[in-house]
Amino acid sequence: MAAAAGVAARRHRDFPPEFLWGTASSAYQIEGAANAAGKGESVWDEFVRRPGVIAGGSTGARSCDFYHRYQDDVALMRRLRQRAFRFSIAWTRIQPTGRGAANQAGLDFYRRLCDCLLEARIEPVATLFHWDTPVALDRRGGWQNRDMAGWFADYASIVSSALGDRVHWWLTINEPRSFIGGGYVAGVQAPGLRLGRHESLAAAHVVLLAHGRAVAALRAHAARPLKIGIPNDFTPELPVTAADAAGARRETFHARTEHFTSARWWSENAWWHDPVYRGSYPEGAYAALASDAPTLLPGDMETIGQPLDFIAANLYGGRRVGTGKFAAGDGRTTMGWAITPEVMYWAPRWLHERYRLPVFVTENGCATGDGEHDPARLEFLRRHLEYLARAAREGTPLLGYLHWSLLDNFEWQAGYTQRYGLVHVDFASLARSVKDSAHFYEQFCISH
């Protein structure tokens, strides 16, 4: 017992007292209530109706029915000692067509959710956009139309005015490279387009402009100072030995033009991070792209490079590189992704070193085939959090960790075939059952 208490005491010093332990989610993946209270249609509402695009032909129209069950789910979070909950706001609940006056019923839902979280002493972490573009705006070109940046800023203004007194932590656009890559390059996610390199990079530029415009709008309309970031997915090269570290760090941020195809999209980092945190695209890559590079108008990079308060990092793994013998990963998730727990040490460290801001891990998790007894997820959590603790001990400034996800949910094109939740959801009855990994995470949060 004394040894165990000593470990707990040592771990408690790894993270600051205000560290935010919690879970993450997104509107389309958990809310359901697809047509409730004046909500408009998003590209995901439309995309899932196409034959053959979603495993099992499923949709998110009901999903976990979080829209109606949020009070019970927040009570569950409280029992599990969560200190933060990341949710996204469905743009079409606020503006059914993406423009015009606000839908009061939509604003009221998110007000009630935030009040419920705050009463449970859980910090709301709000994401403005998690891939559910209003169909009406998609018909007008969506993210290929530069006007989208202004429309998104108007939406951000409405939400900030309504929720800025309740929400201190804000995230703008979730994983620009993933939703552009999946929806505009590979065509496997909404809206299902397969654009060329020039067109897809132009759309990505509009996304980054919208992020910058939203940052300014959030700050201008909130009732109090906010903390704002953009949750980029980050895939580093991971050194096998200490001697490999310098080379792996260099390759992690080396933007190469050959990355900008669907096959290599997911390994690019600097193209998405440098404009936001440094105010410019990587010079060599921009020049090499030639006519495929996005057109820059005066003021674009200043808009994109609006000052942020932290680096929001979605971390699911990396690629091990080095001179010695090594495994590609410690097994694989049921999504087929290599498990590389040391990503939780190297990624926050290198992001902080390059961009000089504290790091908030806004997503990390794994799909497993387990049920309520989920030893694979529990082991995934244990090893990843040990590496995160090491990063904290060695001086990387960390603000929080949000596990993806609280609930099993609709997993985009994989439908309900992949389970990421700490809480099992029976999608027939919608009954919730706490998994072993959730109890482990609860104890870890308490002791840290």
C-alpha positions in Angstrom: 0.0 0.0 0.0 2.8 2.4 0.8 4.4 1.8 -2.6 1.1 2.4 -4.4 0.5 5.6 -2.4 3.9 6.8 -3.4 3.2 6.2 -7.1 -0.1 8.1 -6.8 1.7 11.0 -5.0 4.4 11.1 -7.7 1.9 11.0 -10.4 -0.2 13.8 -8.8 2.7 16.1 -9.3 3.0 15.3 -13.0 0.1 17.7 -14.0 -1.0 21.0 -12.6 -4.1 21.2 -10.4 -6.2 22.9 -13.1 -5.4 20.3 -15.7 -8.6 19.4 -17.6 -9.3 15.6 -17.7 -12.2 14.8 -19.9 -13.8 13.4 -23.0 -14.6 14.6 -26.5 -17.5 14.2 -29.0 -19.1 15.8 -32.0 -22.7 16.8 -32.8 -23.4 14.6 -35.8 -21.8 11.6 -34.2 -23.8 11.6 -30.9 -26.8 14.1 -30.9 -29.3 12.4 -33.2 -32.5 14.5 -33.4 -31.7 15.2 -37.0 -34.9 17.2 -37.6 -35.7 18.5 -34.2 -36.7 22.1 -33.3 -36.0 23.8 -36.6 -32.6 22.2 -37.4 -31.6 22.4 -41.0 -29.9 19.8 -43.1 -26.1 19.3 -43.1 -24.0 17.6 -45.7 -23.7 14.6 -43.5 -27.5 14.3 -43.2 -27.5 14.2 -47.0 -24.4 12.1 -47.6 -25.5 9.2 -45.5 -28.5 8.6 -47.8 -26.3 7.7 -50.7 -26.2 4.0 -51.3 -23.0 2.2 -50.2 -21.1 5.1 -48.6 -21.7 4.1 -45.0 -20.9 0.7 -43.5 -24.2 -1.1 -42.9 -26.2 1.7 -44.5 -26.5 3.4 -41.2 -26.9 7.1 -40.4 -26.5 9.5 -37.5 -30.2 10.5 -37.5 -30.6 8.9 -34.0 -27.1 7.8 -33.0 -26.8 8.0 -29.2 -29.8 10.4 -28.9 -27.6 12.7 -26.8 -29.9 15.6 -27.8 -32.6 14.1 -25.6 -30.4 12.2 -23.1 -27.7 14.8 -22.3 -28.7 15.2 -18.7 -28.2 11.6 -18.0 -24.9 11.6 -19.9 -23.6 14.6 -18.0 -24.5 12.9 -14.7 -22.5 9.9 -16.0 -19.6 12.2 -16.7 -19.8 13.5 -13.2 -19.8 10.0 -11.7 -16.7 9.3 -13.7 -15.0 12.4 -12.3 -14.6 14.2 -15.6 -13.5 17.8 -15.4 -14.2 18.8 -19.1 -16.4 17.8 -22.0 -15.8 18.7 -25.6 -18.9 18.9 -27.8 -19.5 20.5 -31.1 -22.3 22.9 -32.0 -24.3 21.9 -35.1 -24.2 24.9 -37.3 -27.6 24.0 -38.8 -29.2 24.0 -35.3 -28.2 27.6 -35.0 -28.7 28.8 -38.6 -30.7 26.1 -40.5 -29.4 27.4 -43.9 -26.1 28.6 -42.6 -27.1 32.2 -42.9 -29.5 34.7 -41.5 -31.3 34.9 -38.1 -30.5 32.5 -35.3 -32.8 29.6 -34.5 -33.6 30.3 -30.8 -34.4 26.6 -30.1 -30.9 25.6 -31.2 -29.2 28.2 -29.1 -31.4 27.2 -26.1 -30.3 23.6 -26.4 -26.7 24.4 -26.2 -27.4 26.9 -23.3 -29.1 24.1 -21.4 -26.2 21.7 -22.1 -23.6 24.2 -20.9 -25.6 25.0 -17.8 -26.0 21.3 -17.0 -22.2 20.8 -17.4 -21.4 23.8 -15.3 -23.8 22.6 -12.5 -21.8 19.3 -12.6 -18.6 21.2 -12.3 -17.5 20.1 -15.8 -15.9 22.7 -18.0 -17.6 23.0 -21.4 -15.2 22.9 -24.4 -17.1 24.0 -27.5 -16.1 23.3 -31.1 -17.7 25.6 -33.7 -17.5 23.2 -36.6 -17.0 19.4 -36.7 -17.6 18.7 -40.4 -21.4 19.2 -40.7 -21.5 22.0 -43.3 -25.0 23.4 -44.0 -26.3 21.9 -47.2 -27.6 25.3 -48.3 -24.1 26.7 -48.2 -22.7 23.6 -49.9 -25.0 24.4 -52.8 -23.3 27.8 -53.0 -19.9 26.2 -53.3 -19.3 25.5 -49.6 -15.6 25.5 -48.7 -14.7 26.2 -52.3 -16.3 29.7 -52.0 -14.3 32.4 -50.3 -17.6 33.9 -49.0 -17.7 30.9 -46.6 -15.2 32.6 -44.3 -17.6 35.5 -43.8 -20.6 33.3 -43.3 -18.7 31.2 -40.7 -17.6 34.4 -38.9 -21.3 35.5 -38.7 -22.2 32.1 -37.2 -19.3 32.4 -34.7 -20.6 35.9 -33.7 -24.1 34.5 -32.9 -22.7 31.6 -30.9 -20.2 33.7 -29.0 -22.9 36.2 -28.1 -25.2 33.4 -26.8 -22.6 31.2 -25.1 -19.6 33.3 -24.4 -20.8 33.9 -20.8 -20.8 30.1 -20.2 -18.0 28.7 -22.3 -14.4 29.7 -21.6 -12.7 27.2 -23.9 -13.3 27.4 -27.7 -12.2 25.4 -30.7 -12.8 26.6 -34.2 -12.7 24.0 -37.0 -11.9 20.4 -36.2 -9.1 18.8 -38.2 -9.0 20.8 -41.4 -6.8 18.4 -43.2 -8.9 15.4 -42.3 -12.2 16.8 -43.4 -10.7 18.3 -46.6 -8.9 15.0 -47.2 -11.9 12.8 -46.6 -14.6 15.0 -48.1 -12.8 16.9 -50.9 -9.9 14.6 -52.0 -10.7 11.0 -51.3 -14.5 11.5 -51.5 -15.2 9.0 -48.7 -16.8 11.5 -46.4 -19.3 14.3 -46.9 -19.7 16.0 -49.3 -18.1 13.2 -51.2 -16.0 15.2 -53.7 -12.8 14.2 -55.5 -11.0 17.4 -56.3 -7.6 17.9 -57.8 -4.7 19.3 -55.9 -5.2 23.0 -56.8 -9.0 22.9 -56.0 -8.6 21.0 -52.7 -5.8 23.3 -51.5 -7.9 26.3 -52.4 -10.7 24.9 -50.3 -8.3 24.2 -47.5 -7.2 27.9 -47.7 -10.8 29.0 -47.3 -11.1 26.8 -44.2 -8.1 28.4 -42.6 -9.5 31.9 -43.5 -12.7 30.9 -41.8 -10.8 29.8 -38.7 -9.1 33.2 -38.5 -12.3 35.2 -39.1 -14.0 33.1 -36.4 -11.3 33.7 -33.8 -11.8 37.5 -34.2 -15.6 37.1 -34.1 -15.5 34.9 -31.0 -13.4 37.5 -29.1 -15.4 40.5 -30.3 -18.8 39.1 -29.2 -18.0 37.2 -26.0 -19.0 38.5 -22.6 -15.6 37.7 -21.1 -12.1 36.8 -22.3 -11.9 33.4 -24.0 -9.3 30.7 -24.6 -9.3 29.7 -28.3 -7.5 27.1 -30.4 -7.9 25.0 -33.5 -7.9 21.2 -33.2 -5.5 20.0 -35.8 -4.6 16.3 -36.1 -0.9 15.9 -35.9 1.1 12.8 -37.1 4.8 13.0 -36.1 7.7 10.8 -37.1 8.6 9.0 -33.9 12.3 8.2 -33.0 13.2 4.7 -32.2 16.3 5.7 -30.2 17.5 9.0 -28.8 19.9 9.3 -31.7 17.0 9.4 -34.1 15.2 12.2 -32.3 16.6 15.2 -34.2 16.0 13.6 -37.6 12.5 12.6 -36.7 11.6 16.1 -35.5 13.0 17.6 -38.7 11.0 15.2 -40.9 7.8 15.8 -38.8 7.7 19.4 -39.9 9.2 19.0 -43.4 6.4 19.9 -45.9 6.9 18.0 -49.2 4.7 18.5 -52.2 4.3 14.8 -52.7 2.3 14.7 -49.5 -0.6 16.5 -51.2 -2.3 13.4 -52.6 -4.9 11.3 -50.9 -2.4 8.6 -50.2 0.0 11.0 -48.2 -2.4 13.6 -47.0 -2.5 12.3 -43.4 1.2 12.6 -42.8 1.5 16.3 -43.6 1.9 18.6 -40.6 3.6 22.0 -41.3 1.2 23.0 -44.1 -1.7 23.1 -41.6 0.1 24.3 -38.5 2.6 27.0 -39.8 -0.1 29.3 -41.3 -2.0 29.3 -38.0 0.9 29.7 -35.6 3.6 31.4 -37.8 1.4 33.3 -40.3 2.8 31.7 -43.5 2.7 28.5 -45.5 6.0 26.5 -45.6 8.0 28.5 -48.1 9.6 25.6 -50.0 6.4 23.6 -50.3 4.4 26.7 -51.4 6.9 27.5 -54.1 7.1 23.9 -55.3 3.4 23.6 -55.6 3.6 26.4 -58.3 0.1 26.9 -59.9 -1.4 24.4 -57.5 -0.7 26.6 -54.5 -3.7 28.6 -53.2 -4.0 32.2 -54.3 -3.1 34.6 -51.5 -4.9 37.9 -51.3 -3.7 40.8 -49.3 -4.4 40.2 -45.6 -5.1 36.5 -45.9 -2.1 35.3 -43.8 -2.7 38.0 -41.2 -6.3 36.7 -40.9 -5.2 33.0 -40.7 -2.5 33.8 -38.2 -4.8 35.4 -35.5 -3.1 34.9 -32.1 -4.3 31.8 -30.3 -4.1 30.8 -26.7 -2.9 27.2 -27.0 -2.2 24.4 -29.4 -5.1 22.0 -29.7 -3.7 18.6 -30.8 -5.7 15.5 -31.9 -3.2 12.7 -31.4 -3.9 9.2 -32.7 -0.4 7.9 -33.6 2.7 8.4 -35.6 5.2 6.6 -37.8 8.3 5.1 -36.1 11.5 5.9 -37.9 15.1 5.2 -37.1 18.3 3.2 -37.8 17.7 0.2 -35.6 15.3 -2.6 -35.5 11.8 -1.6 -34.4 8.1 -2.5 -34.8 5.8 -0.3 -36.8 3.5 -0.2 -33.8 2.4 -2.0 -30.7 -0.4 -3.8 -32.5 -3.3 -2.1 -34.3 -6.7 -0.8 -33.5 -9.7 -2.3 -35.2 -9.5 0.7 -37.6 -6.1 -0.7 -38.7 -4.1 2.1 -37.1 -0.7 1.3 -35.6 -0.6 1.9 -31.8 2.4 4.1 -30.9 1.9 5.4 -27.4 5.1 7.5 -27.4 3.2 9.9 -29.6 2.0 11.4 -26.4 5.5 12.4 -25.4 7.0 13.5 -28.6 4.0 15.3 -30.2 3.3 17.8 -27.4 7.0 18.4 -26.8 7.7 19.2 -30.5 4.6 21.3 -31.0 5.5 23.4 -28.0 9.1 23.8 -29.1 8.1 24.9 -32.6 5.1 27.1 -31.8 5.8 28.2 -28.2 2.3 27.7 -26.8 1.0 25.3 -24.2 -0.6 22.1 -25.6 -4.1 20.8 -25.0 -4.7 17.2 -26.2 -8.2 17.6 -27.6 -8.5 14.0 -28.9 -6.8 10.7 -28.3 -8.4 7.3 -28.3 -8.7 3.9 -30.1 -11.3 1.7 -31.7 -11.4 -1.8 -30.2 -13.7 -4.8 -30.7 -14.2 -5.2 -26.9 -17.4 -4.8 -25.0 -17.9 -3.6 -21.5 -14.7 -5.5 -20.6 -12.2 -3.7 -22.8 -8.6 -4.7 -21.9 -7.3 -3.4 -25.2 -8.6 0.1 -24.6 -7.5 0.1 -21.0 -4.0 -0.8 -22.0 -4.0 1.8 -24.7 -5.0 4.5 -22.2 -2.5 3.4 -19.6 0.5 3.5 -21.9 -0.5 6.7 -23.7 -1.1 8.5 -20.4 2.2 7.3 -19.0 4.0 9.0 -21.9 1.9 12.2 -21.4 2.9 12.2 -17.8 6.6 11.9 -18.9 6.1 14.9 -21.1 4.6 16.9 -18.2 7.5 15.9 -15.9 10.1 17.0 -18.4 8.5 20.5 -18.7 6.1 20.4 -21.7 3.3 22.8 -20.7 0.0 20.9 -20.9 -3.5 22.1 -20.3 -5.6 19.0 -20.6 -6.4 15.7 -22.1 -9.7 14.7 -23.7 -10.3 11.1 -24.6 -12.2 10.2 -27.8 -14.8 9.4 -26.9 -17.2 9.3 -24.0 -19.8 7.2 -25.9 -19.6 4.7 -28.6 -21.0 6.7 -31.5 -21.5 7.0 -35.3 -18.0 6.8 -36.7 -18.5 8.6 -40.1 -18.1 6.2 -43.0 -17.6 3.3 -40.7 -21.1 3.7 -39.2 -21.5 1.8 -36.0 -18.8 -0.9 -36.8 -16.1 0.9 -34.8 -16.4 1.6 -31.0 -14.3 4.3 -29.4 -16.3 5.0 -26.3 -15.4 4.7 -22.6 -19.1 4.0 -22.3 -20.7 1.2 -24.3 -23.9 2.1 -26.1 -26.4 -0.6 -27.2 -27.7 1.1 -30.4 -30.9 -0.8 -30.3 -32.0 0.2 -26.8 -29.5 3.1 -26.4 -28.6 1.7 -22.9 -25.3 3.0 -21.6 -22.8 0.6 -19.8 -19.6 1.9 -18.3 -16.5 0.0 -19.6 -13.5 -1.1 -17.5 -11.4 1.5 -19.3 -13.7 4.3 -18.0 -13.1 3.1 -14.4 -9.4 3.1 -15.0 -9.5 6.6 -16.5 -11.6 7.8 -13.5 -8.9 6.5 -11.1 -6.1 8.0 -13.2 -7.9 11.4 -13.2 -8.4 11.3 -9.4 -4.8 10.5 -8.7 -3.4 13.1 -11.0 
